Amino acid sequence: MIEIKEIKPVKRELKKFVTFPIDTLYRHSKEYVPALVSDELRTLMPTGNPAFKYCESVYFMAFRDGKPVGRIAGIINNLVNERSGKQEGRFGYVDFIDDDEVVDALFNAVIQWAKGKGMTCLTGPLGFTDMDPEGMLIEGFDQVSTQATIYNYDYYPRHMERMGYVKDVDWVEFKIIVPEEVPPKMARVASIVRQRLNVKNIKYTDRKALVRDYGDAIFKLINEAYDNLFGYSPLSEEQIQYYIKMYLPFLPLEDLSMVVKSDGELIGVGITIPSLSKALIKSRGRLFPLGWYHLLKAFKGHNDTVDLLLIAVKPEYQNKGINALFFDDLLYWFNKFGYRWAESGHELEENEKVQQQWEYFETLQNKRRRAFTKNI
């Protein structure tokens, strides 16, 4: 007998929802990387996440004999629906044991909620915005996840297909060998682009100055560059300030690359970060008692992998070689810090603009993830 319980959006209740995959489902997984529990709670609570200005959500957990066996979130992003003209509900934060009854009960709960809100289809896994993890893993189950992506067992996509969900979009990810120097062709491209477009890389050593000068500009550029991508939810001014406070205080400045015009206007940004995967696995998503120590070590040079979180370039400068400038800048620091591997962010499979940049490197496409959709 499966019991479905709605989880109230308060810290005490949501903690059960957030820790289910960490402490139960993936307790013995070597590939699953937990998010920080504190970050997950802040994202899921209306009092902590400014996306709730235009989003609605519901959270369900499945229990068998009193023991948790699954979870799922239902989300409606009204802003995206207004832009797309769809009545689309989202599912996300979904985890479950390999059991038809459990899976069906979880999805039926979200479907009934979404239909009650007037939705006509359900798509996911997606979060509130593109700053949240998205896409169900369908290839690469033997690969360690990154802190910015979802990991799931190989039976997940089988259940989606069994329930009649079909592919909406796929994303691909790459593992890249960090070369000891900038590939000569890329270095030439970077040099030509700097002269032709009169642009340059800039670097900050003062975090407060970075936030003052370019904090807003970085996230406004992301809005502009990603505006036409699948399901993109533009960040409001309140969200921009939220993410500035969340990310910029911790981002290693050497791993941030910015490209500006001669007048200082930001036209491109590449954001990378030392891999936190091993640290988060050891800490089990908690800062205390020793999670902070493992995370600090990851930031302080005890690391051979860097995560390439995102690259954003103003639309009018895309396909003009700006991406070469990021790596012309960053590869020096990658080698200085001892990074041997780089993990790309998830890229839409048809986004050739982004994938062309890997032609200069030795790469392996090691993961693929999918957004599934179904009319309800």
C-alpha positions as CSV (number, residue, x, y, z in Angstrom):
1,M,0.0,0.0,0.0
2,I,1.5,3.3,-1.1
3,E,0.7,6.5,0.9
4,I,1.2,9.8,-0.8
5,K,1.7,12.8,1.6
6,E,1.8,16.4,0.6
7,I,4.9,18.0,2.2
8,K,4.3,21.5,3.5
9,P,6.8,24.2,2.4
10,V,8.3,24.7,5.8
11,K,11.8,23.9,6.8
12,R,11.0,21.0,9.2
13,E,8.8,19.2,6.7
14,L,11.0,20.0,3.6
15,K,14.0,18.6,5.3
16,K,12.5,15.1,5.0
17,F,11.9,15.8,1.3
18,V,15.4,17.1,0.7
19,T,17.3,14.4,2.6
20,F,15.4,11.4,1.2
21,P,17.8,10.9,-1.8
22,I,20.9,11.6,0.3
23,D,20.2,9.4,3.3
24,T,18.1,6.7,1.7
25,L,17.9,6.2,-2.0
26,Y,21.6,7.1,-3.0
27,R,23.2,6.3,0.4
28,H,25.6,3.8,-1.2
29,S,25.9,5.4,-4.6
30,K,29.4,6.4,-5.7
31,E,28.1,8.6,-8.6
32,Y,25.4,10.6,-6.9
33,V,26.5,14.1,-5.7
34,P,24.1,15.7,-3.2
35,A,23.3,19.3,-3.2
36,L,23.8,21.3,-0.1
37,V,20.8,20.7,2.1
38,S,20.7,24.4,3.1
39,D,20.7,25.5,-0.5
40,E,17.9,23.0,-1.4
41,L,15.7,24.2,1.5
42,R,16.2,27.8,0.5
43,T,15.2,27.0,-3.1
44,L,12.1,25.1,-2.2
45,M,10.7,27.6,0.3
46,P,8.6,30.5,-0.9
47,T,10.2,32.7,1.8
48,G,13.7,32.1,0.4
49,N,13.4,32.0,-3.3
50,P,12.3,35.0,-5.3
51,A,11.2,32.8,-8.2
52,F,8.0,32.3,-6.2
53,K,6.9,35.8,-7.4
54,Y,5.8,34.0,-10.6
55,C,6.0,30.3,-9.7
56,E,3.8,27.9,-7.8
57,S,4.8,24.5,-6.4
58,V,3.7,21.4,-4.5
59,Y,5.8,18.7,-2.9
60,F,4.8,15.0,-2.5
61,M,6.5,12.0,-0.8
62,A,5.5,8.4,-1.2
63,F,5.6,6.0,1.8
64,R,5.3,2.3,2.1
65,D,4.8,0.8,5.6
66,G,5.8,4.2,7.0
67,K,9.2,4.3,5.1
68,P,9.9,6.9,2.4
69,V,10.2,5.4,-1.1
70,G,9.9,8.4,-3.4
71,R,9.5,12.2,-3.8
72,I,8.4,14.6,-6.5
73,A,7.8,18.3,-6.9
74,G,5.2,19.9,-9.1
75,I,6.1,23.4,-10.4
76,I,4.3,26.0,-12.6
77,N,6.4,28.8,-14.0
78,N,3.7,31.3,-15.0
79,L,6.3,33.6,-16.6
80,V,7.6,30.9,-19.0
81,N,4.0,29.8,-19.8
82,E,3.1,33.4,-20.7
83,R,6.1,33.6,-23.0
84,S,5.5,30.2,-24.6
85,G,1.7,30.3,-24.7
86,K,1.6,26.8,-23.2
87,Q,-0.3,25.6,-20.1
88,E,2.7,23.5,-19.0
89,G,3.3,22.1,-15.6
90,R,6.8,21.0,-14.5
91,F,7.9,18.1,-12.5
92,G,11.3,18.1,-10.7
93,Y,13.2,17.0,-7.6
94,V,12.0,13.5,-8.5
95,D,13.5,10.4,-7.0
96,F,12.0,6.9,-6.5
97,I,12.7,3.3,-5.9
98,D,12.3,0.9,-8.9
99,D,8.6,0.2,-8.4
100,D,5.7,0.8,-10.8
101,E,3.2,1.5,-8.0
102,V,5.4,4.1,-6.3
103,V,6.2,5.9,-9.6
104,D,2.6,6.0,-10.8
105,A,1.4,7.3,-7.4
106,L,3.9,10.1,-7.4
107,F,3.3,11.2,-10.9
108,N,-0.5,10.9,-10.6
109,A,-0.4,13.2,-7.6
110,V,1.4,15.9,-9.6
111,I,-0.8,15.4,-12.6
112,Q,-3.9,15.9,-10.6
113,W,-2.4,19.0,-9.0
114,A,-1.3,20.4,-12.4
115,K,-4.7,19.7,-14.0
116,G,-6.4,21.4,-11.1
117,K,-4.4,24.5,-12.0
118,G,-5.5,24.3,-15.7
119,M,-2.3,22.8,-17.1
120,T,-2.5,20.6,-20.1
121,C,0.9,19.0,-20.2
122,L,3.7,18.0,-17.8
123,T,7.4,18.3,-18.6
124,G,10.6,17.7,-16.7
125,P,12.7,17.2,-14.7
126,L,12.9,21.0,-14.5
127,G,13.3,23.4,-11.7
128,F,11.9,26.9,-11.0
129,T,14.4,28.5,-13.3
130,D,17.4,27.5,-15.4
131,M,19.7,28.1,-12.4
132,D,18.2,24.9,-11.0
133,P,19.3,21.4,-12.1
134,E,17.3,20.0,-15.0
135,G,17.2,17.0,-17.2
136,M,17.0,13.3,-16.4
137,L,20.2,11.3,-17.0
138,I,19.7,8.7,-19.8
139,E,23.4,8.0,-20.5
140,G,26.4,8.1,-18.3
141,F,25.1,6.3,-15.2
142,D,28.7,5.2,-14.3
143,Q,29.9,8.8,-14.3
144,V,30.2,10.9,-11.1
145,S,27.8,13.7,-11.3
146,T,28.6,17.4,-10.9
147,Q,27.2,19.8,-8.2
148,A,25.1,21.5,-10.8
149,T,23.4,18.5,-12.4
150,I,21.0,15.7,-11.6
151,Y,22.1,12.1,-11.1
152,N,19.6,9.3,-11.3
153,Y,19.6,5.5,-11.6
154,D,19.3,3.8,-15.0
155,Y,15.7,2.6,-14.3
156,Y,14.3,6.2,-14.2
157,P,14.0,6.7,-18.0
158,R,12.4,3.3,-18.3
159,H,9.6,4.4,-16.1
160,M,9.1,7.6,-18.0
161,E,8.7,5.7,-21.2
162,R,6.4,3.1,-19.6
163,M,4.1,6.0,-18.4
164,G,4.0,7.4,-22.0
165,Y,6.3,10.3,-21.6
166,V,8.3,11.2,-24.7
167,K,11.5,13.3,-25.4
168,D,11.1,17.0,-25.4
169,V,14.8,17.9,-25.6
170,D,18.2,16.4,-24.8
171,W,21.3,17.9,-23.3
172,V,24.8,16.5,-23.7
173,E,27.9,16.9,-21.5
174,F,31.6,16.5,-22.2
175,K,34.6,15.5,-20.2
176,I,37.6,17.4,-21.5
177,I,41.3,16.8,-21.0
178,V,42.9,20.1,-19.9
179,P,45.9,20.7,-22.2
180,E,49.2,22.1,-20.8
181,E,48.9,25.1,-23.0
182,V,46.4,26.9,-25.1
183,P,45.9,25.0,-28.4
184,P,47.8,27.1,-31.1
185,K,44.8,27.5,-33.4
186,M,42.7,28.7,-30.5
187,A,45.4,31.2,-29.4
188,R,45.5,32.6,-33.0
189,V,41.7,32.9,-33.0
190,A,41.8,34.7,-29.7
191,S,44.5,37.2,-30.9
192,I,42.6,37.9,-34.1
193,V,39.3,38.5,-32.3
194,R,40.8,40.9,-29.8
195,Q,42.2,43.0,-32.6
196,R,39.3,42.8,-35.0
197,L,36.5,43.5,-32.4
198,N,38.6,45.7,-30.1
199,V,37.8,43.5,-27.0
200,K,39.8,42.2,-24.1
201,N,39.8,39.9,-21.1
202,I,39.6,41.5,-17.6
203,K,40.4,39.9,-14.3
204,Y,39.4,41.0,-10.8
205,T,41.3,40.4,-7.5
206,D,38.9,42.4,-5.4
207,R,35.5,40.6,-4.9
208,K,33.7,43.7,-3.8
209,A,34.8,45.6,-6.8
210,L,33.7,42.8,-9.1
211,V,30.2,42.8,-7.5
212,R,30.1,46.6,-7.7
213,D,31.2,46.9,-11.3
214,Y,29.8,43.7,-13.0
215,G,27.5,41.8,-10.6
216,D,24.3,43.0,-12.2
217,A,25.9,42.9,-15.7
218,I,26.9,39.2,-15.4
219,F,23.3,38.0,-14.8
220,K,21.7,40.5,-17.2
221,L,24.1,39.1,-19.9
222,I,23.0,35.6,-19.0
223,N,19.4,36.7,-19.5
224,E,20.2,38.1,-22.9
225,A,22.3,35.2,-24.1
226,Y,20.0,32.5,-22.9
227,D,16.7,34.1,-23.8
228,N,15.8,31.9,-26.7
229,L,16.9,28.6,-25.1
230,F,14.5,25.8,-24.1
231,G,12.2,26.9,-21.3
232,Y,14.3,29.8,-20.2
233,S,12.9,31.8,-17.4
234,P,14.3,35.4,-17.4
235,L,15.8,36.4,-14.1
236,S,14.1,39.4,-12.4
237,E,16.1,42.1,-10.7
238,E,15.3,40.5,-7.3
239,Q,16.5,37.2,-8.6
240,I,19.7,38.8,-9.9
241,Q,20.5,40.2,-6.5
242,Y,19.6,36.8,-4.9
243,Y,22.1,35.0,-7.2
244,I,24.8,37.7,-6.7
245,K,24.7,37.0,-3.0
246,M,24.5,33.2,-3.5
247,Y,27.3,32.7,-6.0
248,L,29.7,35.6,-6.3
249,P,31.0,35.6,-2.7
250,F,32.3,32.0,-3.2
251,L,33.4,32.0,-6.9
252,P,37.3,31.8,-7.3
253,L,38.1,34.9,-9.2
254,E,40.8,33.2,-11.2
255,D,38.2,30.8,-12.6
256,L,36.0,33.7,-13.8
257,S,36.7,35.0,-17.3
258,M,35.1,38.2,-18.6
259,V,35.3,39.8,-22.0
260,V,34.6,43.5,-22.4
261,K,34.5,46.1,-25.1
262,S,36.9,49.1,-25.1
263,D,34.3,51.1,-23.1
264,G,34.0,48.4,-20.4
265,E,30.7,46.9,-21.6
266,L,30.5,43.2,-20.7
267,I,29.9,41.1,-23.8
268,G,30.9,37.7,-22.5
269,V,31.4,35.7,-19.3
270,G,32.7,32.2,-18.6
271,I,32.0,30.9,-15.1
272,T,34.0,27.9,-13.9
273,I,34.5,26.4,-10.4
274,P,36.6,23.7,-8.8
275,S,34.7,20.5,-8.8
276,L,32.9,20.1,-5.5
277,S,31.6,16.6,-6.3
278,K,34.0,14.6,-4.0
279,A,33.6,17.2,-1.2
280,L,29.8,17.0,-1.4
281,I,29.8,13.2,-1.4
282,K,32.0,13.2,1.7
283,S,29.9,15.9,3.5
284,R,26.6,14.2,2.5
285,G,25.3,17.7,1.6
286,R,25.9,19.1,5.0
287,L,28.2,21.9,6.1
288,F,28.5,20.6,9.6
289,P,30.2,19.0,11.4
290,L,32.9,18.6,8.8
291,G,31.3,19.4,5.4
292,W,32.8,22.9,5.4
293,Y,36.3,21.3,5.7
294,H,35.9,19.1,2.7
295,L,34.5,22.0,0.6
296,L,37.3,24.2,1.7
297,K,39.9,21.6,0.6
298,A,38.2,21.5,-2.8
299,F,38.5,25.2,-3.2
300,K,42.1,25.3,-2.0
301,G,43.9,23.2,-4.6
302,H,43.1,19.6,-3.5
303,N,41.3,19.0,-6.8
304,D,42.1,17.7,-10.3
305,T,38.8,18.7,-11.9
306,V,37.1,22.0,-12.8
307,D,33.5,22.4,-13.7
308,L,32.6,24.7,-16.6
309,L,29.3,26.0,-15.3
310,L,28.3,28.3,-18.1
311,I,29.4,30.5,-20.9
312,A,27.3,33.5,-22.0
313,V,28.0,35.8,-24.9
314,K,25.8,38.7,-26.2
315,P,23.8,37.5,-29.2
316,E,25.4,40.0,-31.6
317,Y,28.9,38.6,-30.7
318,Q,28.1,34.9,-30.9
319,N,29.9,32.9,-33.6
320,K,32.6,35.6,-33.7
321,G,35.3,33.7,-31.7
322,I,34.6,35.2,-28.3
323,N,34.7,31.8,-26.7
324,A,38.4,31.4,-27.6
325,L,39.2,34.4,-25.4
326,F,37.7,32.6,-22.3
327,F,40.0,29.6,-22.7
328,D,43.0,31.7,-23.7
329,D,42.6,33.3,-20.3
330,L,41.5,30.3,-18.2
331,L,43.8,27.5,-19.3
332,Y,46.8,29.3,-17.6
333,W,44.9,29.2,-14.3
334,F,43.6,25.6,-14.8
335,N,47.2,24.4,-15.2
336,K,48.4,26.5,-12.3
337,F,45.8,24.9,-10.0
338,G,46.5,21.4,-11.2
339,Y,43.3,20.7,-13.0
340,R,43.6,17.7,-15.3
341,W,40.0,17.4,-16.3
342,A,37.1,19.8,-17.1
343,E,33.5,18.9,-17.0
344,S,31.2,20.9,-19.3
345,G,27.8,22.1,-18.3
346,H,24.8,20.5,-20.0
347,E,24.3,21.8,-23.5
348,L,21.3,21.4,-25.8
349,E,22.2,18.7,-28.3
350,E,21.4,21.0,-31.2
351,N,23.4,23.9,-29.8
352,E,26.3,23.7,-32.3
353,K,27.5,27.2,-31.3
354,V,28.6,25.9,-28.0
355,Q,29.8,22.5,-29.0
356,Q,32.1,23.9,-31.7
357,Q,34.4,25.2,-29.0
358,W,35.4,21.7,-28.0
359,E,36.9,21.0,-31.4
360,Y,40.2,22.4,-30.1
361,F,40.4,19.8,-27.2
362,E,40.5,16.1,-26.6
363,T,37.0,15.3,-25.4
364,L,34.5,12.6,-24.5
365,Q,30.8,13.0,-24.5
366,N,30.1,11.2,-21.2
367,K,26.6,12.1,-20.3
368,R,23.2,12.7,-21.9
369,R,20.1,13.9,-20.1
370,R,16.5,14.4,-21.3
371,A,13.4,16.5,-20.5
372,F,10.4,14.3,-20.9
373,T,6.9,15.6,-21.7
374,K,3.3,14.2,-21.8
375,N,-0.1,15.7,-22.4
376,I,-2.3,15.3,-19.3
